[in-house]
Amino acid sequence: MRSAKIILCILSIPGICALAQRIASQTPAQSKRIVIAASAVLDGKGHVLHDTRIVVEGSKIVAIDAKAGPVDYDLRSLTVLPGWIDAHVHITWRFGKDGKNAGMEGTTQEDAYEAASNAWVTLMAGFTTVQSVGAPNDIPLRDAIAKGILPGPRILTAVEPLIGRGEQTGTPDEIRAFLRKQKEAGANLIKIFASQSIRLGGGMTLSQEQLNAACDEAKKQGLRTLVHAYKDAVRAATLAGCTQIEHGALATDDDLKLMAEKGTYLDPQAGLVIENYLRNKEKFFGTPGYTEEGFAAMEKILPMNHELVQRAVKIPGLKIVFGTDALAGSHGRNAEEFIDRVRDGGQDPMQAMMSANSIGAEGMGLAGQLGSIAPGLQADIIALDGDPLKDITAVRRVAFVMKGGIVYKNAARGVIPGYAGVQP
């Protein structure tokens, strides 16, 4: 009941109600046909299509046909690609009235405003699907967006994470019961903290037996597992059969090779999350978990994160997805992580795009629905003013956003507001 208040608050705001009505009125009928002309299309799977047209009916792409017409949206001066997927955000995390870190579980009207705003600026930045990992407030926001009540990216959420506290976390059977509870609460996935924060050293907080139980039970429940892991916890989570490693700093090359062998996904953060903490230090400092020692540790860890990505991109077969850990201060700026990965991590720009398209969709178990420009998939289509393969900073210039066949943004070239109003 408490978490549901966030939507009641949002719907009590006249401006938001009016926006919701406009979005609902745009819901595409099955017969609605839209043709998009494009001179350059990154298909999300590593290919570039030239001088073609994308045909959309309802919420899906139905054809790629260079002769289709008439043209509804002429994007030939832009680079077209699938809507991006961010595998790791905290969509309801905000700063409070005092400007300080307020976390992600508030239920006031201000919290509701911020949650709706976070979703909107994330969508305007080109992210049509996000994984919020997680808070109970994610659920009503997820459901409101899915119903067309609010505009935003489609949300998958972990609801409550399993936080490792050694033996206090519980027995394997108690851990299994906790995971079943998350499934009943509506979780799309399970988030597991198998390590301390890197600010505290990143030590392992779950035993191998506990991790084995958690990831096995999640599989039985049909849920994926995302594991916050550093150092030894990376190998332990991989051996436990968990789906994806978050962060992964201080993992060895052998750990990364084992991940590739087991098909475990890696979601490293090359820069945005720590850069955001440092940039907003005065807003986080003094709130729970944020100390001078912690900030000093983050400054040392940033180059380690760059080094992890540099090593990871060289491991054959390692599946790297795109996740930003976006929270208060970085919503709508998610694409900065692309720049960090390419500039500081040495990732190939096409691979960076694929990590947020086909590879990201595969990691979420949604490869047959999202992540590529292809017939039968959701019409999640964005366009950039520039070519990210030649200039990765083009990811900052999102000129067009369509999600599920509905156009949410169509800005003239050269007049695109930075981060949809969020200051870079």
Disulfide bonds with the S-S distance in Angstrom:
Cys215-Cys242 1.94
